[in-house]
Amino acid sequence: MFATQKLFNNAYKNTMNNNTQSQYDLVIIGGGVSGAAQYFTVSKYTDIKRVLLVEKESAPGMINSAATNNSQTLHEGDIETNYTLEKARSTKYKSSFTRRYLESHTDLHGTLYLKGPKMVFGVGAKEVTELRKRFQEFKDLFPTLRAMERSELATVEPKMIAGRQEKNVLGLYNEDGLTVNYGALAGQLIVEANERWSQEQSRSGEVRFGEAVSDVVDNGDGYTLKIGDQTVRTRFLSVCAGAHSMYFAKVLNVPAVAQSSLLLIAGNFYYTPKFLNTKVYTLQDPSLPFSAVHADPDILHQADKNRYGPTTRIVMTLERGRFHTVTEYLITIVPVVDSLLAYVRILANGKFLLYAVKHNLIFTIPFLGNYLFMRTARKIVPTMRYRDITLARRQGGVRPQIVKSDQTQPLNMGEAKFTAQNAFFNVTPSPGASTALYNGLVDVRSIAKKIKARFDDQAVKQDFGTPLV
Ligand SMILES: Cc1cc2nc3c(=O)[nH]c(=O)nc-3n(C[C@H](O)[C@H](O)[C@H](O)COP(=O)(O)OP(=O)(O)OC[C@H]3O[C@@H](n4cnc5c(N)ncnc54)[C@H](O)[C@@H]3O)c2cc1C
């Protein structure tokens, strides 16, 4: 059973009953951290009257938001070397909403989140020079970030230095990191929202778990949805269904996605005994769009394990291991020829192709895969042995990376929102969990405006200590 379910065991009973209405102001599809953030925002900062959240799983946050399926990092931009200063500034601002929310729940430290150090680690002259330069550029934005030399690293994280031949190493270290169980966060947001709804007389918030939205029709002034054997109507539709958001947008022929499709990237995680207390990222290869190996504390195994990964495997399922979703994936790549040509342009980057082949084929070979991953992970812990590493079975979600077939560089990193007249479709690869609360606030503010409801900017500013821009 996932920790999320354990944590909120009884809180997930459907709030919907037989007398439930079938006309809503807002329906949210998806009870991961994105949909939960919207549901929470509606309850607290708007006067929207009738909202419904529909989640096909039996509890919130069981797909990409599950702690087993992502790296649990609150991305802020200090240890992600693929972020420019501007991207780091924007990500830090957006993630600050999640940080503020978590830090106001001190009683949930250890279950919802963990405080602890993080760093980006460079090995060899080239990487160390790059990190020193980066430190000068980023230190004002991150006042608690500092350069940690080899001698101090040997004291703080001895396993990173033991047995290491290379003398030239450097860490950019920040003691103020957060590891987050985003699935549990989704649950907490829904529980809080439901508590608020239960005290409301003139408004209603409802949640349906264990039922999928199987059909959506655009009525011009709203949407009709099929959920189980019931039909409901909504004035506004917000699709927070991960990779399925693209599927729904394609089914509805939303013009904004006409030239977009998905490249689906799954990946494995590996466990080792707990060698490290710090979340350790390594420098990203600039010619590859995915983060290099990193070592993480695991909120589900705080005392005894570290988790490494993820690897990068191209798949055709919208959700990990759900083979029936291949047909839905095929709908996301319409128009097929344009999407295939875009894939060819992406793979024309020889390094990317080699990387994809290595991760798709070699890392999946029993024993050899573990051995090769161990060699990669030795960049962080040089004395790691083959017997230290085990595959974290059935872990790792699917990152739905956006591909724009009308662009010369078709692969887009980061989250995307596609808009129709009365609908939003959120597609959320990393850092979508870190920024979910900010995205939820901004989306709901726009939705409130569209359906002529009130949005309380002042209350948001008061709760989060910063205006919502
Ligand atoms: C390997 C990996 C590592 C990552 N690491 C990080 C990280 O460290 N930090 C970070 O910020 N982000 C990370 N991410 C990204 C992060 O996991 C996602 O951005 C985030 O979980 C997205 O949340 P979501 O609610 O949008 O999607 P999800 O959590 O996937 O939720 C979508 C929900 O929609 C539901 N749904 C789909 N179709 C239907 C339907 N027809 N009817 C009803 N419900 C439906 C699904 O059941 C699901 O619960 C990582 C992702 C992966 C795969």
The ligand as an SDF file (V2000), in Angstrom:
LIG
                    3D

 53 58  0  0  0  0  0  0  0  0999 V2000
   10.8770    9.7640  -12.8530 C   0  0  0  0  0  0  0  0  0  0  0  0
   10.2730   11.0920  -12.5040 C   0  0  0  0  0  0  0  0  0  0  0  0
   10.9210   11.9430  -11.6170 C   0  0  0  0  0  0  0  0  0  0  0  0
   10.3450   13.1840  -11.2990 C   0  0  0  0  0  0  0  0  0  0  0  0
   10.9470   13.9400  -10.3310 N   0  0  0  0  0  0  0  0  0  0  0  0
   10.3650   15.0970   -9.9520 C   0  0  0  0  0  0  0  0  0  0  0  0
   10.9150   15.8470   -8.8850 C   0  0  0  0  0  0  0  0  0  0  0  0
   11.8610   15.4370   -8.2320 O   0  0  0  0  0  0  0  0  0  0  0  0
   10.3370   17.0350   -8.5880 N   0  0  0  0  0  0  0  0  0  0  0  0
    9.2560   17.5180   -9.2840 C   0  0  0  0  0  0  0  0  0  0  0  0
    8.7890   18.6140   -8.9940 O   0  0  0  0  0  0  0  0  0  0  0  0
    8.6950   16.8030  -10.2860 N   0  0  0  0  0  0  0  0  0  0  0  0
    9.2110   15.5980  -10.6020 C   0  0  0  0  0  0  0  0  0  0  0  0
    8.6250   14.8430  -11.5840 N   0  0  0  0  0  0  0  0  0  0  0  0
    7.4000   15.3350  -12.2130 C   0  0  0  0  0  0  0  0  0  0  0  0
    6.2010   15.1470  -11.2640 C   0  0  0  0  0  0  0  0  0  0  0  0
    6.1110   13.8040  -10.8420 O   0  0  0  0  0  0  0  0  0  0  0  0
    4.9430   15.5910  -11.9720 C   0  0  0  0  0  0  0  0  0  0  0  0
    5.1160   16.8890  -12.4830 O   0  0  0  0  0  0  0  0  0  0  0  0
    3.7260   15.6350  -11.0590 C   0  0  0  0  0  0  0  0  0  0  0  0
    3.5960   14.4800  -10.2770 O   0  0  0  0  0  0  0  0  0  0  0  0
    2.5000   15.8580  -11.9160 C   0  0  0  0  0  0  0  0  0  0  0  0
    1.3550   15.8570  -11.1080 O   0  0  0  0  0  0  0  0  0  0  0  0
   -0.0510   15.8010  -11.8130 P   0  0  0  0  0  0  0  0  0  0  0  0
   -1.0730   15.8810  -10.7550 O   0  0  0  0  0  0  0  0  0  0  0  0
   -0.0820   16.8160  -12.8900 O   0  0  0  0  0  0  0  0  0  0  0  0
   -0.0500   14.3830  -12.5500 O   0  0  0  0  0  0  0  0  0  0  0  0
   -0.3040   12.9400  -11.8970 P   0  0  0  0  0  0  0  0  0  0  0  0
    0.2620   12.8470  -10.5420 O   0  0  0  0  0  0  0  0  0  0  0  0
    0.1430   11.9340  -12.8910 O   0  0  0  0  0  0  0  0  0  0  0  0
   -1.8660   12.9160  -11.7470 O   0  0  0  0  0  0  0  0  0  0  0  0
   -2.7380   12.8180  -12.8560 C   0  0  0  0  0  0  0  0  0  0  0  0
   -3.9680   12.0960  -12.3620 C   0  0  0  0  0  0  0  0  0  0  0  0
   -4.9500   12.0820  -13.3850 O   0  0  0  0  0  0  0  0  0  0  0  0
   -5.6480   10.8710  -13.2450 C   0  0  0  0  0  0  0  0  0  0  0  0
   -6.3670   10.5690  -14.4800 N   0  0  0  0  0  0  0  0  0  0  0  0
   -5.8330   10.3580  -15.7170 C   0  0  0  0  0  0  0  0  0  0  0  0
   -6.8120   10.0910  -16.5940 N   0  0  0  0  0  0  0  0  0  0  0  0
   -8.0030   10.1480  -15.9120 C   0  0  0  0  0  0  0  0  0  0  0  0
   -9.3690    9.9600  -16.2600 C   0  0  0  0  0  0  0  0  0  0  0  0
   -9.7280    9.6380  -17.5140 N   0  0  0  0  0  0  0  0  0  0  0  0
  -10.3200   10.1080  -15.3060 N   0  0  0  0  0  0  0  0  0  0  0  0
   -9.9760   10.4190  -14.0280 C   0  0  0  0  0  0  0  0  0  0  0  0
   -8.6900   10.5910  -13.6390 N   0  0  0  0  0  0  0  0  0  0  0  0
   -7.7160   10.4670  -14.5640 C   0  0  0  0  0  0  0  0  0  0  0  0
   -4.5520    9.8550  -12.9290 C   0  0  0  0  0  0  0  0  0  0  0  0
   -5.0750    8.6900  -12.3300 O   0  0  0  0  0  0  0  0  0  0  0  0
   -3.6550   10.6550  -12.0230 C   0  0  0  0  0  0  0  0  0  0  0  0
   -3.9070   10.4270  -10.6460 O   0  0  0  0  0  0  0  0  0  0  0  0
    9.1430   13.5950  -11.9030 C   0  0  0  0  0  0  0  0  0  0  0  0
    8.4930   12.7380  -12.7900 C   0  0  0  0  0  0  0  0  0  0  0  0
    9.0200   11.4910  -13.0630 C   0  0  0  0  0  0  0  0  0  0  0  0
    8.2620   10.5620  -13.9490 C   0  0  0  0  0  0  0  0  0  0  0  0
  1  2  1  0
  2  3  1  0
  2 52  2  0
  3  4  2  0
  4  5  1  0
  4 50  1  0
  5  6  2  0
  6  7  1  0
  6 13  1  0
  7  8  2  0
  7  9  1  0
  9 10  1  0
 10 11  2  0
 10 12  1  0
 12 13  2  0
 13 14  1  0
 14 15  1  0
 14 50  1  0
 15 16  1  0
 16 17  1  0
 16 18  1  0
 18 19  1  0
 18 20  1  0
 20 21  1  0
 20 22  1  0
 22 23  1  0
 23 24  1  0
 24 25  2  0
 24 26  1  0
 24 27  1  0
 27 28  1  0
 28 29  2  0
 28 30  1  0
 28 31  1  0
 31 32  1  0
 32 33  1  0
 33 34  1  0
 33 48  1  0
 34 35  1  0
 35 36  1  0
 35 46  1  0
 36 37  1  0
 36 45  1  0
 37 38  2  0
 38 39  1  0
 39 40  1  0
 39 45  2  0
 40 41  1  0
 40 42  2  0
 42 43  1  0
 43 44  2  0
 44 45  1  0
 46 47  1  0
 46 48  1  0
 48 49  1  0
 50 51  2  0
 51 52  1  0
 52 53  1  0
M  END
$$$$
